[in-house]
Amino acid sequence: MKVMVVGGGGREHAIIKKIKENKAVTEIFALPGNGGMANDATCVNIDAKDIHKIADFAVKNNIDYAVVAPDDPLVLGAVDLLEENGIACFGPRANAAIIEGSKVFSKNLMKKYGIPTAAYEVFDDMKAALNYIKTAPIPAVIKADGLALGKGVIIAQTRKEAEDAIRSMMQDKVFGKSGDNIVIEEFLTGPEVSVLSFTDGKTVVPMISSMDHKRAGDNDTGLNTGGMGTIAPNPYYTPEIAKECMEKIFLPTINAMNNEGRTFKGCLYFGLMLTKSGPKVIEYNCRFGDPETQVVLPLLETDLLSVMQAVTEGKLSEIEVIFSDKSACCVIMASEGYPVKYEKGFELNIPEKIADKVYVAGAAIKDDTLVTNGGRVLGATAVSDDLKTAINNAYLIVNQITFTNSYYRNDIGAKALKAEEGR
């Protein structure tokens, strides 16, 4: 069986390694992949957003199954195009991927169907937005409507910061057309939880909860990044909260999308805030999170490809999805200066004995040598019976990997350990 995975980061590497466990799989292609995953898949230099070339490749190479992992190709309609060409796919069609592709759409969906989320206002006129922020509660959250590489959200601590954010999005177009419309919403407080879920549009199977660490520096200091590490499960996400989320958020979201004629099939990511008045949705993603995938999939005991195929065929209720009761920790190693300015091209040394625990995100092969080629270079993941051991083992892996100008947070999972102790 030939499988194609669209994307080229650590998330895709984690998906590929898990799919490799299926003995029916004879070949895996990564489009475009990266130099660090070349031992696990055949990398093909086709950009993840070039959906027509992706479809042509799938047809010409008799691909049996495709996994479209990143948000951009999903929103552009990669799954629609692949299915039109007879390729079975995991991932939502474009009309469902809009749940991430447009924050205005997702906020309006939640409002219409009574799904708990932060109070908000939508603006397509900068003067109106600036006028509104003069009296809006501060802090405020300013969001560009469309995709912005995970960077289209600004938490403004002062009115000036809010005004600057509005101007940067709507006037300076720092996120391009994504800032033509913006959402201004109330600032929620409480523990954050990420819950990825498999869904075929009828059944929802939440995966193990996780906790992301977005800030670049220790103790949640510095700029927001794409994620500097994750742990799973999230200790704040109790069975009682999980039950409430299923009843008030997960199933209502799937039903709402069905009612709108936008049936969602694939991985739906729920970004949640556990507020004093109950769990609320911060954001939806139409795909596996990164780096959440790197801790969630290692805990999946059921064959991933079989689950994905059940989703595609609308038979998710017929398969038992089992997760380990262990804990996992992923520490991201990045290039110094990320997420702003950083150098690339340094030799990357990953000892063979730990390679199975490393998910490479930003690397290339130059003159037969693996070199850094991105801001987030890789994630080191450890799975253990308890969270403390998983964290310690993840850092033991990190300490064996070397490249010039590497940096990482030293406190991944520390907040979760404190939460566990406080139970």
C-alpha positions as CSV (number, residue, x, y, z in Angstrom):
1,M,0.0,0.0,0.0
2,K,1.4,3.4,-1.0
3,V,0.7,6.3,1.3
4,M,1.3,10.0,0.7
5,V,1.6,12.6,3.5
6,V,1.4,16.2,2.6
7,G,3.5,18.5,4.7
8,G,7.1,18.8,5.9
9,G,7.3,19.5,9.6
10,G,7.6,17.6,12.9
11,R,3.9,16.9,12.9
12,E,4.1,15.1,9.6
13,H,7.2,13.2,10.8
14,A,5.2,11.9,13.7
15,I,2.3,10.9,11.5
16,I,4.7,9.1,9.1
17,K,6.4,7.2,11.9
18,K,3.1,6.0,13.2
19,I,1.8,5.0,9.8
20,K,5.0,3.0,9.2
21,E,3.9,0.7,11.9
22,N,1.2,-0.7,9.6
23,K,2.6,-3.8,7.9
24,A,0.4,-3.3,4.8
25,V,2.3,0.0,4.0
26,T,5.0,-0.6,1.4
27,E,6.0,3.0,0.6
28,I,5.4,6.4,2.2
29,F,5.9,9.7,0.3
30,A,6.3,13.1,2.0
31,L,5.4,16.2,0.0
32,P,7.7,18.1,0.5
33,G,9.0,16.4,3.7
34,N,12.4,17.5,5.0
35,G,15.9,16.1,5.1
36,G,15.4,14.8,8.6
37,M,12.6,12.4,7.7
38,A,14.4,10.9,4.6
39,N,14.9,7.6,6.5
40,D,11.2,7.2,7.1
41,A,9.7,8.4,3.8
42,T,10.6,9.3,0.2
43,C,10.7,13.1,0.1
44,V,9.3,14.8,-3.0
45,N,10.0,18.4,-3.6
46,I,6.4,19.6,-4.1
47,D,5.2,22.5,-2.0
48,A,2.3,21.6,0.3
49,K,0.2,24.5,-1.1
50,D,0.6,23.4,-4.7
51,I,-2.5,21.2,-4.6
52,H,-2.6,20.6,-8.4
53,K,0.9,19.2,-8.5
54,I,0.1,17.1,-5.4
55,A,-3.0,15.6,-7.1
56,D,-1.0,14.9,-10.3
57,F,1.7,13.2,-8.3
58,A,-0.8,11.0,-6.4
59,V,-2.5,9.9,-9.7
60,K,0.8,9.2,-11.5
61,N,2.3,7.2,-8.6
62,N,-0.9,5.2,-7.9
63,I,-1.2,6.5,-4.3
64,D,-3.6,4.4,-2.3
65,Y,-4.2,6.8,0.5
66,A,-3.3,10.4,1.3
67,V,-3.0,12.3,4.5
68,V,-3.2,16.1,4.1
69,A,-1.7,17.5,7.4
70,P,-1.2,21.3,7.2
71,D,-3.9,23.9,7.3
72,D,-3.1,25.8,4.1
73,P,-3.6,22.9,1.6
74,L,-6.8,21.8,3.5
75,V,-8.3,25.3,3.2
76,L,-7.2,25.5,-0.4
77,G,-9.1,22.3,-1.2
78,A,-6.4,19.6,-1.5
79,V,-8.8,16.9,-0.2
80,D,-11.5,18.0,-2.6
81,L,-9.1,17.8,-5.5
82,L,-7.6,14.4,-4.5
83,E,-11.0,12.9,-4.0
84,E,-12.1,14.1,-7.4
85,N,-9.1,12.2,-8.8
86,G,-10.1,9.0,-7.0
87,I,-7.6,9.2,-4.1
88,A,-8.9,8.3,-0.7
89,C,-7.9,11.0,1.9
90,F,-7.7,11.9,5.5
91,G,-8.6,15.5,6.1
92,P,-11.6,17.8,5.8
93,R,-12.8,19.2,2.5
94,A,-12.4,23.0,2.0
95,N,-15.9,23.9,3.0
96,A,-15.3,22.2,6.4
97,A,-11.7,23.4,6.8
98,I,-13.1,26.9,6.9
99,I,-13.6,26.3,10.7
100,E,-9.9,27.2,10.9
101,G,-9.6,29.2,7.7
102,S,-11.9,31.9,9.0
103,K,-12.1,33.0,12.6
104,V,-15.1,35.1,11.8
105,F,-16.8,31.9,10.5
106,S,-15.9,29.9,13.6
107,K,-16.9,32.6,16.1
108,N,-20.3,33.1,14.3
109,L,-20.8,29.3,14.2
110,M,-20.3,29.1,18.0
111,K,-22.6,32.0,18.6
112,K,-25.3,30.6,16.4
113,Y,-25.3,27.1,18.0
114,G,-24.6,28.2,21.6
115,I,-21.1,26.7,21.9
116,P,-19.2,28.4,24.8
117,T,-16.6,30.8,23.6
118,A,-15.3,34.3,24.5
119,A,-17.5,37.3,23.8
120,Y,-16.4,39.1,20.5
121,E,-17.0,41.6,17.8
122,V,-16.1,41.4,14.1
123,F,-14.8,44.3,12.1
124,D,-14.0,45.0,8.4
125,D,-13.4,48.7,9.0
126,M,-10.3,49.9,10.8
127,K,-11.9,53.1,12.1
128,A,-14.8,51.2,13.6
129,A,-12.4,48.8,15.3
130,L,-10.2,51.6,16.7
131,N,-13.3,53.3,18.0
132,Y,-14.6,50.1,19.6
133,I,-11.3,49.5,21.4
134,K,-11.4,52.9,23.1
135,T,-14.0,51.5,25.6
136,A,-13.5,47.7,25.2
137,P,-12.2,45.7,28.3
138,I,-8.4,45.4,28.4
139,P,-6.6,43.0,28.0
140,A,-8.2,42.2,24.7
141,V,-7.5,39.6,22.0
142,I,-7.1,40.7,18.4
143,K,-7.3,38.0,15.8
144,A,-6.8,38.2,12.0
145,D,-9.6,36.4,10.3
146,G,-7.6,34.1,8.0
147,L,-4.6,31.8,8.3
148,A,-1.4,33.5,9.5
149,L,1.1,30.7,10.2
150,G,-0.3,30.5,13.8
151,K,0.8,34.1,14.4
152,G,-2.4,36.0,13.7
153,V,-3.4,36.4,17.3
154,I,-2.2,39.3,19.5
155,I,-3.0,39.6,23.2
156,A,-3.1,43.4,23.9
157,Q,-2.3,44.3,27.5
158,T,-2.9,48.0,26.9
159,R,-5.2,50.1,24.6
160,K,-2.1,51.3,22.7
161,E,-1.1,47.7,22.1
162,A,-4.6,46.9,20.9
163,E,-4.6,50.0,18.5
164,D,-1.2,49.0,17.2
165,A,-2.4,45.4,16.6
166,I,-5.5,46.6,14.7
167,R,-3.4,48.9,12.5
168,S,-0.8,46.3,11.8
169,M,-3.4,43.8,10.6
170,M,-5.9,46.1,8.8
171,Q,-3.6,48.9,7.6
172,D,-0.1,47.5,7.3
173,K,-1.4,44.1,6.2
174,V,1.3,42.2,8.2
175,F,-0.8,39.0,7.6
176,G,-1.9,39.9,4.1
177,K,-5.6,39.4,3.3
178,S,-6.0,37.5,6.5
179,G,-6.3,40.9,8.2
180,D,-9.0,42.3,6.0
181,N,-11.5,41.2,8.7
182,I,-10.5,41.0,12.4
183,V,-12.1,39.6,15.5
184,I,-11.8,41.5,18.8
185,E,-12.7,39.2,21.8
186,E,-12.6,39.2,25.5
187,F,-9.5,37.9,27.3
188,L,-10.2,34.7,29.0
189,T,-8.2,33.3,31.9
190,G,-7.6,29.7,33.1
191,P,-5.6,26.7,32.1
192,E,-5.4,26.0,28.4
193,V,-6.0,22.5,27.0
194,S,-5.5,21.1,23.5
195,V,-7.8,18.2,22.5
196,L,-7.3,16.7,19.1
197,S,-10.1,14.4,17.9
198,F,-10.9,12.0,15.2
199,T,-14.3,12.5,13.6
200,D,-16.1,11.1,10.6
201,G,-18.9,13.7,10.9
202,K,-21.0,11.4,13.0
203,T,-18.8,10.0,15.7
204,V,-16.2,12.0,17.7
205,V,-13.3,10.2,19.4
206,P,-11.2,12.7,21.4
207,M,-7.5,11.8,21.7
208,I,-5.4,12.2,24.8
209,S,-5.4,15.9,26.0
210,S,-2.2,17.9,25.9
211,M,-0.6,21.1,27.1
212,D,1.3,23.3,24.7
213,H,4.0,25.8,25.7
214,K,3.8,28.8,23.2
215,R,6.2,31.3,24.6
216,A,9.8,31.3,23.4
217,G,11.4,31.5,26.9
218,D,11.3,29.8,30.3
219,N,8.4,30.7,32.6
220,D,6.3,31.7,29.6
221,T,8.3,34.7,28.7
222,G,9.3,36.0,25.3
223,L,7.4,36.0,22.0
224,N,4.7,33.6,21.0
225,T,6.0,30.8,18.8
226,G,4.5,27.8,17.0
227,G,5.1,25.8,20.2
228,M,8.2,25.1,22.2
229,G,7.0,21.8,23.7
230,T,4.1,19.8,24.9
231,I,3.1,17.2,27.5
232,A,0.3,14.7,27.6
233,P,-2.1,14.1,29.2
234,N,-3.0,17.5,30.5
235,P,-3.6,17.3,34.3
236,Y,-6.1,20.1,34.3
237,Y,-8.4,18.0,31.9
238,T,-10.3,15.8,34.3
239,P,-12.8,13.1,33.3
240,E,-15.6,15.5,34.5
241,I,-14.4,18.3,32.3
242,A,-14.0,15.8,29.4
243,K,-17.6,14.8,29.8
244,E,-18.7,18.4,29.8
245,C,-16.7,19.2,26.7
246,M,-18.2,16.3,24.8
247,E,-21.7,17.4,25.7
248,K,-21.3,21.1,25.3
249,I,-18.5,21.6,22.7
250,F,-17.4,18.5,20.7
251,L,-20.7,17.0,19.6
252,P,-22.4,20.4,19.2
253,T,-19.6,21.5,16.9
254,I,-19.9,18.4,14.7
255,N,-23.7,18.8,14.6
256,A,-23.4,22.5,13.8
257,M,-21.1,21.8,10.9
258,N,-23.5,19.1,9.6
259,N,-26.4,21.5,9.9
260,E,-24.4,24.1,7.9
261,G,-23.8,21.5,5.1
262,R,-20.1,21.4,6.0
263,T,-19.6,17.9,7.4
264,F,-16.2,17.6,9.0
265,K,-14.1,14.5,8.5
266,G,-10.6,14.3,9.7
267,C,-8.8,15.6,12.8
268,L,-10.6,18.5,14.5
269,Y,-8.5,20.3,17.1
270,F,-10.2,22.0,20.0
271,G,-8.2,24.7,21.7
272,L,-9.9,25.2,25.1
273,M,-9.7,27.5,28.1
274,L,-10.9,26.1,31.4
275,T,-12.5,29.3,32.8
276,K,-14.2,29.7,36.2
277,S,-17.5,29.5,34.3
278,G,-16.6,26.3,32.5
279,P,-14.6,25.2,29.4
280,K,-14.7,27.6,26.4
281,V,-13.4,27.3,22.9
282,I,-10.4,29.6,22.1
283,E,-9.9,28.2,18.6
284,Y,-10.6,25.4,16.2
285,N,-7.9,23.9,14.0
286,C,-8.9,21.7,11.0
287,R,-5.9,19.4,11.5
288,F,-3.4,17.8,13.9
289,G,-1.7,20.3,16.1
290,D,2.0,20.9,16.0
291,P,3.7,20.0,18.4
292,E,0.7,18.3,20.1
293,T,0.8,15.5,17.6
294,Q,4.3,14.6,18.8
295,V,3.1,13.6,22.2
296,V,-0.4,12.4,21.4
297,L,0.4,9.9,18.6
298,P,3.2,8.1,20.6
299,L,0.4,7.2,23.1
300,L,-1.9,5.8,20.5
301,E,-2.0,2.0,20.7
302,T,-4.5,1.4,17.8
303,D,-3.1,1.4,14.3
304,L,-3.3,5.0,13.1
305,L,-3.8,4.2,9.4
306,S,-6.8,2.0,10.3
307,V,-8.3,4.8,12.3
308,M,-7.8,7.3,9.5
309,Q,-9.4,4.9,6.9
310,A,-12.4,4.4,9.2
311,V,-12.8,8.2,9.3
312,T,-12.6,8.4,5.5
313,E,-15.2,5.6,5.2
314,G,-17.5,7.0,7.8
315,K,-17.0,3.9,10.0
316,L,-15.3,5.4,13.0
317,S,-17.9,4.0,15.4
318,E,-16.9,0.5,14.2
319,I,-13.3,0.7,15.4
320,E,-12.0,0.8,19.0
321,V,-9.4,3.6,19.4
322,I,-7.2,2.9,22.4
323,F,-4.6,5.2,24.0
324,S,-1.9,4.2,26.5
325,D,-2.3,5.4,30.1
326,K,1.3,6.6,30.1
327,S,2.6,10.1,29.8
328,A,4.6,11.9,27.1
329,C,6.8,15.0,26.8
330,C,8.1,16.7,23.7
331,V,10.8,19.3,24.0
332,I,11.4,21.5,20.9
333,M,14.9,22.4,19.9
334,A,15.0,25.6,17.9
335,S,17.4,27.9,16.2
336,E,18.6,30.8,18.4
337,G,16.6,33.9,17.5
338,Y,13.4,32.0,16.6
339,P,10.6,33.1,16.0
340,V,12.1,36.4,14.6
341,K,15.5,36.0,12.9
342,Y,17.8,33.0,13.0
343,E,20.6,31.4,11.0
344,K,20.3,28.1,9.2
345,G,22.7,25.6,7.6
346,F,24.5,24.2,10.7
347,E,25.3,20.5,10.9
348,L,22.7,18.6,12.9
349,N,23.8,15.5,14.8
350,I,21.2,13.1,16.0
351,P,22.6,9.8,17.4
352,E,21.1,6.8,15.7
353,K,20.2,5.2,19.1
354,I,17.6,8.0,19.8
355,A,16.5,8.7,16.2
356,D,13.1,6.9,16.8
357,K,12.3,9.4,19.5
358,V,13.1,12.5,17.4
359,Y,10.6,14.3,15.0
360,V,12.5,16.6,12.6
361,A,10.8,19.8,11.6
362,G,13.4,22.0,10.0
363,A,16.3,20.2,8.4
364,A,17.8,19.7,4.9
365,I,20.5,17.5,3.4
366,K,23.5,19.5,2.0
367,D,26.5,17.7,0.6
368,D,25.3,14.5,2.2
369,T,25.1,16.2,5.6
370,L,22.0,16.9,7.7
371,V,21.8,20.6,8.5
372,T,19.4,22.9,10.2
373,N,16.8,24.6,7.9
374,G,14.2,26.2,10.1
375,G,13.2,28.0,13.3
376,R,11.9,24.9,15.0
377,V,14.4,22.3,14.1
378,L,13.1,19.2,15.9
379,G,11.1,17.7,18.8
380,A,12.5,15.2,21.2
381,T,9.8,13.0,22.7
382,A,9.8,10.5,25.6
383,V,7.0,8.2,26.8
384,S,7.1,6.9,30.4
385,D,4.8,5.6,33.1
386,D,4.6,9.0,34.8
387,L,5.0,12.6,33.6
388,K,8.0,13.5,35.7
389,T,10.0,10.6,34.2
390,A,8.8,11.5,30.7
391,I,10.0,15.0,31.1
392,N,13.4,13.9,32.5
393,N,13.9,11.4,29.6
394,A,12.9,14.0,27.0
395,Y,15.7,16.3,28.2
396,L,18.1,13.3,28.3
397,I,17.4,12.9,24.6
398,V,17.8,16.7,23.9
399,N,21.2,16.6,25.6
400,Q,22.5,14.1,23.1
401,I,21.6,16.2,20.0
402,T,23.9,19.0,18.8
403,F,23.8,21.8,16.4
404,T,25.2,25.4,16.5
405,N,22.9,28.1,17.9
406,S,20.5,25.6,19.4
407,Y,18.1,26.7,22.1
408,Y,15.2,25.2,24.0
409,R,13.1,25.8,27.0
410,N,14.2,24.2,30.3
411,D,10.7,24.1,31.9
412,I,8.5,22.1,29.5
413,G,6.0,20.3,31.7
414,A,6.9,22.1,35.0
415,K,3.4,23.7,35.2
416,A,1.8,20.4,34.6
417,L,3.8,18.8,37.4
418,K,2.7,21.5,39.8
419,A,-0.9,20.9,38.8
420,E,-0.5,17.2,39.5
421,E,1.0,17.9,42.9
422,G,-1.9,20.2,43.7
423,R,-4.5,17.6,43.1
